[in-house]
Amino acid sequence: MSFDVIVGSTKATSPDAPKDLLSDIKSDFKLGPELESHLNQPLSMLPQNLRSVAVDCEGGPSFTAGDFTFSLTAGVQGTLSVMLGGDPLVSYADEFDTSIDIVSQPKGTPPNPLVIPVPAGQAYVCIELEFTIGGGISATAPVGMVGICGSASLQDTFGNAFYRKCSPSDTLHDAIGTAFANYVLPFHPLTFNHLDVGDYLHHDFNASLKLGLGASISCDNFFYGGQAKSDLAGATKAFTPTPLPVQPISADAGLSFDFSYKNTFEALLWKTDVNTGRMHLYRAKVQDAALTLHAGIGLNLDQTKSAAAIATQVGESISKRLPPSLGNSFKSKVLPKAASEISNGAGDASDKIAGWLKPDNKGRATLDIAIESTQQSFLLVDYTFNFGAAHFAAAWKTAIAGDFLGALATPNGGVTMSPGGGLEKLYSKKTSLCLNLFGQLNAQWSDAIISNSSLIYAGNNTFHLAAETGRQLLFQVNNKKREIDIYFAAQADLTGPTLQLGPINLHCVLQAANNPGFGAYVADFLDKMSAGPNAAPLVQSIKSLAGQAGATELLQIIFSEGTYTRLNASTIANGKPDNEAPDQQNYSAFETACGQLFTSPPANFSYNNQSLDYGIWRNWNIACTNQWPAPPTSSPDRTNPGSTAGGLVYLNPQFPGAGIEANGIGYALRAAGDFMNFCADLKSLVTISFSGSQLDPWNQLLKHLQSIISNDVSPYFVAPVVLALTVLCSGGNLPSEIKGPAPALTDKNSIVVTVTYS
């Protein structure tokens, strides 16, 4: 049985063979009388105030399409809209608010939406109706079997907007008739068949969908989808290869991770030609309140599977960008050597993703919280369907059942996923952030040990392993941030039959963001460094910029491996130093740096007007490691932390009345002992060697560097460690290079200064 479209008192049209709006119940769609006088006029003549009018439905019909019966409630209004060239057709955001990378509560300003406008010279008539597809739905298949979640309330409705392409010269009468006749419903085998090229179908629904990602997750150095990151600090020989066109993700991509996402979604479907259809899946603007507490993302992360899939993707990604002979050589020679690194990357990615998506105490995923506040539709994934594929029908059936991962995996199903969807972008950003030095972003004190390995193709048949391992201190409150980092950048050459370790440089970073106090600290730090008169203009530039709201000041200090040869350290044998003078020199540099950077005792290495000099440390260490009073032949042993309680036996009478502060004195003295060990370990890096086959030397080096950072650098004293090194590693020489945008800053809101010692 068909239906009538009535405008005022005029029966405008009675479609003979509507594609989807077929019902056993006689029902009419009614539009207001204000359109009657315009029925025979072209759409371009329709007044602006009549471009959107209500549509009433009589009789409460139900329309069966596929497994579902879409029910209209009598008296519930829909909308008929006319859009001309330049009018917005659909808008959405294709990138998530990056504030979710930093804090669990997002900023209030959402990203700018993308708008699909009506092309010039075209027009669209949109009919939007609110159907009930949950709760009391009548369906021939159980709701859960097709990915759709049953609604919590019989009153819940879901919008279905059909956009019919037409010409501005078409009469309103004809445009309305063809829009109703060609109206398309979702979730059935003929949805795409019924869409004509140029038409759009937009609908929302509650569902639990199986999606996949992995093709744009960064595994160490490589971003899948044809992008390589080769600017890792310390990888001076690496170049930036020209990326290949980003390839879509299909069944042969071997997606590394799959997850189920339960929420309210929107979908936009259209045809680009008679053989190709597109679908955008969005996270919906308005979430069903009853579903909120159960909304979230569940991960299915099998590390073994992920490692294998990532290995395949890394191999394909790199080999595609190399000449054929070199690509084959890479896969047969280099990739097996990097297997352990890739496996570690898979494990890190699994842990990170699982961590990002932990629900908060209200049961919602952090991702939901962030998107929820923006009130926009966010693009999750973008699918392309090839109708001519041998098994398209099976793939499409799997997709509308909510299993998009299965649809992608259907051989010859004609389903591909374009890179760059919202979730893909989010995970790519977050993975690269969390695996990089600056990835530990918390709104609290963060003392993080960082270890990040990467594989880099450096050209000329040369491959490098590169690593960053270090310690980061980050304090962020609201928009104010101060950050101090110290880390090693190491390389290894994989070209020959055996792995060759490269130079190991030390990097230090101080950064202030919208933090005038710490910005001034950065300027003062540069002023106190052994950087010479060339640094003076940069000091003034940093000071001036620090007072401006929203400014960022970043100071990077690089110590090349050659500078470690200028360090001296006592040799410890059987718990005794051969000559204490080198350790005493290092101690003095650290003590001076603490006095310059800290104002409060005992961090500034004074207490009650008494200097915490090497002599104090010597006695304290002997008390910790031996006894006090000291036996006549006692010597300090900086490599042995000893007993804190034993140290107090010396400190309490030495600083009467210190009380609990004696523990703080001991903490400062232990940091000085750590620094002396740090100097000795840095010096040893020049001549250190490791043995073994394949990646054994590399793994041994990384463990050694991690041990140095973990044991030799006290979190509270990172800055004085760096300042003392500028004195000791310079050997009285000026830096080999100072780079900075002063006095004429190119960016008025930021300044970056790099000081290199070599």
Buried (B, 14 or more C-beta within 10 A) or exposed (E): EBBBBBBBEBEBBBBEEBBBBBBEBEBBBBBBEEBBEBBEBBBEEBEEEBBEBEBBBBEBBBBBBBBBBBBBBEEBEBBBBBBBBEBEBBEBBBBBBBBBBBBEBBBEEBBEBEEBBBEEEBBBBBBBBBBBBBBEBEBEEEBEEBBBBBBBEEEBBBBBBBBBBBEBEBBBBBBBBBBBBBBBBBBBEBBBBBBBEBBBBBBBBBBBBBBBBBBBBBBBBBBBBBBBBBEBBBBBBBBEBEEEEBBBBBBEBBBBBBBBBBBBBBBBBBBEEEEBBBBBBBBBBEBBEEBBEBBBBBEEBBBEBBBBBBBBBBBBBBBEBBEEEBBEBBBEEBBEBBBBBBBBBBBBBBEBBBEBBEBEEEEBBBBBBBBBBBEBBBBBBBBBBBBEBEBBBBBBBBBBBBBBBBBBBBEEBBBBBBBBBBBBBBBBBBBBBBBBBBBBBEBEEBEBBBBBBBBBBBEEEBBBBBBBBBBBBBBBEEEBBBBBBBBBBBBBBBBEEEBEBBBBBBBBBBBBBBBBEBBBBBBBBBBBBBBEEEBEEBBBBBBBBBEBEEBBBBBBBBBBBBBBEBBBBBEBEEEBBEEBEBBBBBBBBBBBBBBBBBEEBBBBBBBEEEEBBBEBBBBBBBBBBBEBEBEEEBBBBBBBBBEBEBBBBBBEEBBEEBEEBBBBBBBBBBBBBBBBBBBBBBBBBBEEEBEEEBBEBBBBBBEBBBEBBEBBBBBEBBBBBBBBBBBBBBEEEBBBEBEBBBEEBEEEEBBBBBBBBB
